[in-house]
């Protein structure tokens, strides 16, 4: 029984290769790679994701000042409230359309959806930058989120171009590129040469062969061939994925608001340039971690344990943030840099592990749709996060003299509670582990 559980769920049935099919071409390339890392494909994954991440990660530090320029906040404490809705609008748009883009990528291929998403990023990022009114900025971000369907097909692409031992590297590189939030160039997205899905019909006699071989290995009756909503291992990953997404987005929103707010309100009085410098250095360190260290972390700890340990340590790191208000100068910059780098590395480690579980719990013809559904759920939670974070931050600034958890202390306690819920959901009975490919 143990050997049956550990066997790959996707049986390596000898389906004939068809000339002109991008999926078959990719399978041949993977078979002849002899375990080599697909550097070219992963480079395009990282560059394209980096370009698409600009609307989310790069604008958080500036939303504080954008809301000020719109002259809609009556007091300093109200700025976080309005900035929260501005940050949430993108996620609302993405939550509405993510399933649609996942289904489309399963039917027409990954490349067309990725190319269209990059084009929408270019157009609507420019329109957002030209916004002079608050409601125009919100609508622009909402439409941008609805038209940017990159995440679902890109996650599927990462899994499909990598052999099993390199899938963790592919997904972690994608998550790292998204977190860095610096634009490299939208045009790079057009260089993705494979779409990875099979575009041909398998003859009836070959279908019988596949069924015969697969049934002997337990694949045809596998939950991965059923409806996604009946796939318990895949469904069980949604809870930690949503909690981690909620936490990470709220953390990003609060970190920027907290760092640039005045010290009399419990902040650090950073300028946007100072914050940018700290986060840039943290981003470079994070990239080094992902490229050189993460694969070993994943190999030693495993998919699930790496997510659990990263989440637990993340709680400890975040608990140190309120004490940074006692520092100043270089000590403060170094402390924030170290904590931000560790927090980002831990967050991506936890999220990547869950993404690996999700993508290995479904078969290829369902992978785009599955990622679309998970992106929708994740985007819904991420749309709540900035609003909740903004309201929580504004409320905390008004209670600087409270007897229990005064000021920003309550903000970081709430963030840790959300992370704790994510950690708990990675254990049984909440998480049902799928049988991962060897």
N, C-alpha and C positions, 0 to 999 in steps of 0.2 A: 504493500500500500504506500509505503514511503516513497519508493521510486516512482510510482504513478503520480503522486502529488507533485514531485519535483520536475516531472517531464514538462517540456514546453507545451503550453496550451495551443499554440499555433503549430500544427503538425507540418513538417517539411515535405508535403506531398509533391511528387515529381510532376508538377504542371508544366506543359510545354511552353517554351519561350516563343513569343510572337514578335516578329520584326516590326519596328515602329512603335511598340508599346513602351512608354516611358517607365512604367512600373517594372516590366521585365528587364529593361536596360539597367535600372537601378539595382535589381536583384543580382544580375550578372556582375555588376561592378562590385557589390558588396562581397559576393562569393570569391572574387579574384583579388580582393584587397589584402588577404592573408593577415587580418587583424589590425591593419593600419588605420590610424585615425583619419577620417575624411576631412582633412583640414580645409579644402576649398569650400565644401558645402557648409561647414561650420563657420567659416569666415563670412559667407554671405548671410547666414542666420544671424550672427552677431551684428554685422553692419546694418542689416535691414531692421532688426529689432531696435537697435540703437536709434536709428532715424525716427522710427515710429513712436518711441517713448517720449519724445520732446514735449508733446502737449501736456503730459501729466507731471513728470518728475522735475522738469526745469522751471515750471511756473509757480510752484508753491512758495518759494521765497519772495516772489514779487507780487503775489496776490494781496499781501498786506498793504502794499503801497498803491496797487491798482484800486482797491476799494477806497483808499484815502482820496485818490484823484477823482473818483466818481462822486464824492461829496454826498454819500447817502448815510454814512454812519454818524450818529449824533455824538457819541462819545468814543474814547479810545477802546473801551472794552467791547463795543459793538462791532468793531472791525472783524474780529474772529467769526462772529455770527454770519456776516455777509460773505466773507471769504470762504466759509464752509459750503455755502450753496453754490458758489462759483466753482469750487473744486469738485463738487458732486455732480454737476451737470454733465460732464464727460462720461462718468460711469453710468448715469441713467440712460444716456443714448446707447452706450455699448450693451447694457443689459437688455435693451429692447431688441437689438438686432443680432446678437452673437450667435444664437441658434441658427438663424437664417444663413449666416456666412459659413458656419460649420457644415450645414447640409449642402450648400452650393459647392464648397471645396471637395466634398465627397463625390459630387456629380461631374463637375467640369475640371477639377484639378486644383492643386494648391497655388500654382503660379498666378493665374488670373486674379484670384482673390487678393493675394499678396500685393500684386502690382497696383490694383485699384485702391487698396488701402493706403499704400504709400502716396499715391496721387492725391487722395483726399487729405492726408496729413499736410502736404505741401500747400494746398489751396486754403484749407480752413485754418491752418496755423497763421497764415498771413492775414486772413480776415479777422481772426481773434486779436492779433496784434494791432489792427487798425480800429478796433472797437473804441468808441468814445462814450458809450452809455452802458450801464450795468446790465440791462436786459438784453442788449445786443450781444454782449460778451457771453452771457449765459446761453442764448440761443445758438451762437456759433459753436460753443463747446459741445452743446447737446447734439447738433448735427454731425460734428466731427466724430463724436463717440459712436453715433449710429452708423456712419460710413466706414469707420476703421475696423475692419473684420480680420485683422492680422493674426491675433493670438491663436485662435483655434486651428487654422491651417498650418501655422508655423510650428506649433507643438507637435502636430501630426508629422510634419516634414522632418523635424528633429529625430523622432523615433524611427522613421522609415529610412533615413539615409545612413543611420548608424547601426553597426552591429551591436548585439546586446551589451557587450562590455563597455561600449562607448556612449550608450544612451544617457547615462547620468551626466557625462561631460557635455553632451549636446544641450540637454534641457537646462543645466546649470549655467552654461554660457548664454543661453537665451535670457534667463532670468537676470543674469548679471548685466547684460547689455541693456535690458529694460530699466534696471535700477540706476545705471550710470546716467541716463537721461541727457546725453550729449549727442548732438546731431553730427553724423559723418557724411551723409549725402543720400537723399531719397532715391537718386538714380541707381544706386547699387542694387536696389531690390529687383530691377529688371534683369539682372544677370543670373538669376536662379534658373538653371538649365533643365531641371527635372521637375516634374510634377509628382512623381512617385506612385500615382495610382495606376492600376491596370486598366487599359482601355481596349479590351477585347473580350469576346465570349469564349468560354472554355467549352469544347465539344462535349456532347452528352456522354460519350464513352470515357472521357477524361474525368467528368464529374463523378461517374461511378467509381473510378479508381480512387479519386480523392476521398469519397465517402467511405470506401472500404478501408483504406489506410488510416483515415482519421478516426473511424469508429473504434479501431483496435487500440488507439492511443487515448481514447476518451475525449477527443476534441469535439466531435459532432454534437455530443450532448452537453458540451461545456456551457456554462452560463453566459459566456461571451458571445454565443450565437443567438441568444434570446433577446427579447426587447431590453433596451438599456435600463428601463425602469424596473425590470425583474433581475437585473444583474446586481446582486447584493454587494460583492466586493467593490464594484465601481461606485454604487450609490453610497456606500459607507465612507468613501473618501471625500465626499462633498462637504461633510460637516467640518473636519479639520481644515480643509482648503478654504472654506468661507470664513472661519474664525481667524485663520492666519492672514487672509487677505484684508479682513476688517481691521485687524490690529496693525498691519504694516502700513496701510493707507492713513489710518488715524495717526499713527506715529509720525509719518512723513509730514502731515499737515501740522501737527502740534510742534514738532521739532523746529520747523521754520518760523512759525508764529512766536514760539517761546524764545528762540534765539535772537530775533530782531526786536522783540518788545523791550520796553524800558525796564531797568532794574527795579524801579519803584513799584512795578507791577509783578515783580518776581521773575523777570526775564534776564537775558544776558547782555542786552544793549549792543548786539552785534550789528554791523552794517551788512548790507547784502553782499558787498565785496568780501568781507571777512567770512561770512557764512559760506559763500561760494568757494573760497580758498580751502576751508576746512572740508567741505563735502567733496571737492575735487580730489584732494589728497586721499580721502577715504575711498573714493571711487577707484582710484588707481590701485590702491592696496587691495581692494576687493577683487579687481580684475586679476591681480597676481594670485590671490588665494584661489579663485575659481579655476584658473588655468593650470596651476602647479600643485595645489594641495587638496582641492575638493575630491578629486577622483580617489585619492588615498583614504580620505575620511569616509567616503561612501563604501569603498572596498573593505575597510576594516570594521566599520560599525554596521554596515548594511543599510538598506533603504529605510526601514521603519525606525530603527534605533538612532540613526543619524538625525531624523526629524524630531524624535523625542528629546534627545540630549540637547540639540540646538535650541529647541523651544524652552527647555528648563534653564539653560545657561542664559538665554535671552532675558528671562525674568530677572535674573540676578544683575545683569548689566544695566537694564533699565532702572532698577532700584537706585543706582548711583547718580542718576541725572539731577534730582533736586539738590544734591550737595554741591553741584558745580557752581551754584550762586555764591559760594564762599570763596571762590577762586577769582583770579583776574590776570590779565596780560597773557604772557606766553603759557603759563600753567593752565589757564582756562582753555586756550586754543588746543593745547596738547591733549587735555582731558576730553574735550568734546570730539576731537579727531579720533582718539583711540576708541572711545565709546561708540561713535557713529560707525567706524569701520567694523568693529566687532558685531555691533547690532545688525548691520547690513549683511555681513557674512553669515551670521546665525539665521537671519530671516530667509535668505536664499537657500541655505542648506535645508531648512525645514520645509520650505515650499517645494523645492526640487524633488525631495523624497516623495511628497504627496503626488506631484505630477507624474513621477515614474509609476507609482501604483495605479493611477488613473489610466495611463496610456497602455499599460500592460494588462489591464483588466478587460480590455475590449479587443475585438478583431479589427483588421485594417479597414474594412468597408464601413465600420461604424465609428472610426476614430475621429474623423472630422466633426461628425454630429456630436459625439461624446464631448469633445473639447469645446464645441459651441455651447452645449448645455452647461458645462462646468464654468465656462467664461461668463455666461449669463448670470448664473448664481453668484459667482465671484464679483461680477460687476455690480449686482444689486447691493451686495454688502459693502463694496467699495464706494457706492453712491451714498450710502448711509454714513459711512465713516467720516468724510469731511464735514458734513452737516453736524453730526454728533460731536466731532472733535471741536468744531468752531464754537458750538453752544457750550460745551463743557469748559473750554478754555476761557470764554468770556465770563462764565459764571465763576470760575476759579479766581479770576483776577479781581472780582468784586468781594472776595472773602479772604483778603490778605491777613486779617486779624482773627480768623476763626480759631477756636480752641482745639478742634480736631482736624487734622490734615489741612492746614491753612494754605491758601494760594495754590500754586502749581503742584503741590504734593499730591492733592487728590486726583489731579490729571494723570499722573504717572501710576498711581495705584489702580485707577480704572483701566488704563492700558494693560497693566500686568494681569488684571482679572480676565480680560479678554484673551490674552495669551495663555493663561492657565486653562481656560475652557478649551482652547485649541489643543493643548497638551493632553488633557483628559480624553478628548475625542479620538486620540491616536491609540487608545487602549481598548481591549474588549470590554463590554460587548458592542461598543460603538463602531469599531473598525473591524471589518471582516477581510482578512488578508487573502489576496488572490495568489495563485501559483505563478510565480515569476519565471520567465524564460531563463535557462541557465546561461 
